[in-house]
Amino acid sequence: MSSLKLLSQKITAYTLVSAGLWMGTPLTLATLAQEDFVPPDRGSPGRLVGGGTHYTPPDRGIPGRREGGGTRGGCMSPQPLTALMPMNGYGETLAAYPTFYFYVPDFNAEAAEFILLNEAGDEIYASEFQVTGEPGVIAIHLPSTVGLPELAIGENYEWIFSLICDRTDRSGDSMVSGWLQRIETPATLAMELETLPESDRPALYAQSGLWYEAIASLADLRLANPTSAAIQEQWSSLLSSVELEYLAEAEFLPLTSVEDGVNGGMEDGGNSGMDNGTGN
């Protein structure tokens, strides 16, 4: 292509963009060049050993709060309560009853509370947990044994996790929140999973934008192989991909459920806490 022809194309593109801005039309150079755009090569998921586990987030704009704010009365340490989630607090899952992971700092809170709301804002599940006050990662598994229906495919759910510092004044809680949506398993993903070893699945889940599957499968591998440097490296890689690398060395902590509630009524729960660290 001659330099004169290239210059002519650039002038034309600039004119179209300027006209689009003047008319209020969201016309950009990227739009003009869309047909010629070649996406970057993400590569295949590959194997865990020797590779990275990097999360590719779905394109959603639902806001969340990944880090808890400071509390009054000296309940918390300088390190904040943190949800092990992407920065926007949103993730997709294939699971009817997914698992949620949180980093709790050194604190003297009275208890922890987890609440799940449906898309209409109605509370459909609530549970309170005993906590040790030690810093580390805890996992909360949505139970299938207390009458809680499976998450509906295609519906958004909001979760809220709080550390209760003073039961008489809940305004002092440290709280994080976020959203999730259960989706159908893509046919291509289902085919890959049929023959893929468990050790390779976290990378595939992460690159498929399935945060809850990625972190849960990798947490299982880490707990089952606590001395594996390769798995620890993948755990660090996954957390680094959502800017949580500073929590990669945190230990998993046990968690005991105090009570489980569904649709506002308290029932005798069973498996809402952790089972060997993950609740899976």
N, C-alpha and C positions, 0 to 999 in steps of 0.2 A: 504494500500500500504506500502511495507517495505521501510525502510530508504535507503537500498541499491538500490532498484529499482528507488526511487525518485531521488537519486543522479545520477543514470545513465541517467535518462531523462533530468536532468538539464545540464549534460555534453554534451549530444547530441544536445540539443537546443543551447547551447553556441557555439558549433562547427559549426552548421548550420548558425547561425548569423554571426560568424566570416568569414565563407566562403562567405556569401552573401556580406559582406562589402568589402572583398578582390576582388570580381568579379564585384563590382559596382552595385549589385542588392539590392534594398531597402527592404531587408528581416529583419524583426524584431521579437522579442519575441512575440509582440502583434499579428503579422501575423500568427506565428506558433500556437498560442493558440486561434485563431479566432473562431474555431468551438465550443470551450468550453466557450466562453465569454458570461457572463450573464449581460445584461445592467442594470444599476441602475434603481430602481423603481421610475419613475417620478410621479406616482400617477395620478388620474383622475383630470380634471380641478376643480371640486368641486364648492362650492358657494363662492361668494364674501365675504359675511359676515363671519368673523372669519377666513378667509383664505388669502393667499397671491396671488398677481397677478404678476407672474414672467415670464419675456419674455424668450422664448427659440429661439435663432436666427437660421435662416437657414444657411447652410454651404456654404457661398460664400466668395470669396476673393476680391471683388471689393472695392478699397479704397475710402474713402471720407475724408472730413475735418469737424469734428463736432464743433470745436471751432474756432472763428475768431481770427486773430492775432492783435497785437497792431497797432494803427494808429498814424499818425503824427498830430501835431497841437492841441492836447488836445481834440479830438472829443469824445473819449471813457473814461469810467471809468475803474478801474482795473479789474472789472468783465468782462469776455469776452462775446461777442455774441456767443450763443450756440444753435445748432439745437437739439431739443428733439428727439434724435435718438440713436440707438446703437452706440458703439464706432467706428465701421468701416463705419458708414454712410449709410449702406445698409438696405433696408427693402422690404418686399413683401406686396402686397395689392390685395384685391378682387375688389376694386372700380375702376370704369371707370374714376372718377374724385375725387381723394383722397384729404385729407386735410393734411397740413404740419404745424408743430408747432415749434416755435422758442422762446428762451428767449432773450430779448433785455435788455441790462443794462442801467443804467442812462447815457445818452449821449446827444449830441447836433447835431446829424447828420441832414442833410437837408431832407433826404427821405430814403425809403427802396425800394429795387428792387428784384423781383423774376423772374428767367428765367428757362425755361424747355427746354432741348435738347433731341432729339431722339438719337437712338443708333449710327447713322451716324455722330452725332455732329451738326446737323442742329437745329437752334432755332425754336421751334414750338409754344412757348408762352412766353410772357414777360409782366410784369405789375409793375407799380410803386405805392407806397403807402405812404400816409401821416403817420407820427409817432409823438407821443406826447413828446418823450424824457424821459418819465417815465419808470422805470424798470418793467418788467413783461413778461408774456407769450402772444404771438400773434399767431393767426391761419390764414393760407392762404389756401383758398379752390379753387382748380382748377375749373373754371367756365364751365358750359355746355351751356352758353348763348351767347358766342362770336365767335362761329364757330370752336371752338377747338374740334377736333375729340376725341372720347374715346381713352384711353390708350389701345394699342394693347396687347393682351395676349401673354406672352412669350418674349416681347421686353424689353430691359433695357433702362431706361431713366435717364438722369443726371439732377439734379436741382441745382441751385446756388442762394443763398440769400445773399444780400449785404446791408450794411448800408452805404449810400453815405455821406461822410463827406465834400467833396469839389467837386462840379460838374466840375470844371476846371482842376482837377487833380484826376482822378479816381484811381490812384495807391495807394491813401490813404484810400480806402474803407476797411471796416472790412467785411470779406466774409467767408461764410461756404458753403459746397457743399456735395452732396451725390448722391446715386443711388437708384432707385426702379424698381421693376418689377411687373406687374400685372399678376396674375395667375388665373387659373380656380378654382372655388370653389370645393374642394374635396367632393365627394358624402357623405362620412361619416360626414363631418363637416356640410354640408347642412341639413342632417337628424337631427343632434343634435340641430341646430339652430331653427328648426321648433317648438320645444317645450321648448326651453331654455328661461327663463325670461331675459329681457334686462339687469337686474342687474348682471346676471351671465355671460354675453357674453364677457366682457373684459378679464376675466381669461382664457376662452376657446380660444379666439383669440391669446392671449399672448403665451399660451402653444403650439399653432399651428404654431408659428413663423410669425404671421401676425401683424407686428408692427403697421401699419397704422390703421388697424381696432381696435386694442387694445387701442391705445392712444385716437383715436377719440371717440370711444364708452364710454370710461371712462371720457373723458373731458365733453361729453354731460351730463353724470350722475352727475359729479361734479358741473357743472353750474346749472343744474336743482335742485340740492339738496345741496346748499352751506353750510348748517349747519350740514350735515351728517358726523359724525366722522368716520363711517365705510367706506364711499366712499373716504374720504380724506386719510384714512389708505391704501386703495387699490391704490390710486394715488401715494402715497409715495412708496408703495411696487413696483409698476411698474417702477418708475423712479430709484429706488434703484437697480433694477435688471440690469440696464444699466449704473450704477455708476453716476446717476444724482440726488441723494437724496437731495443734497444741494439746488435744485430748487423746491422742493416739495411744499414749502409755497408761491411761487411766484403767484401773482394775474394775472388773465386774463385781457388783455387790449383790447379796441376797435381798429379797424383798418379800414381805409377808402381808397378805391382804387382811384388812380388818373387817371390811364389809363390802358387799357388792349390791348395787341397786340397779334395777331395770325399770324404765318408765315411771320413776318416782317411787316404786315400791321396793322395799329391801327384801332380798331373798338370801337363802343360805348359799353362798358361792362355793367355789372350790378351786378353780385354777386361774384366777385372775392375776396372781403374782408370778414370780419367776420360777421356772423349773430348770435347775442347773444353770441359772443365769439368763435364760432367754424366754422361758415360758412356752417354748415350742414343743 
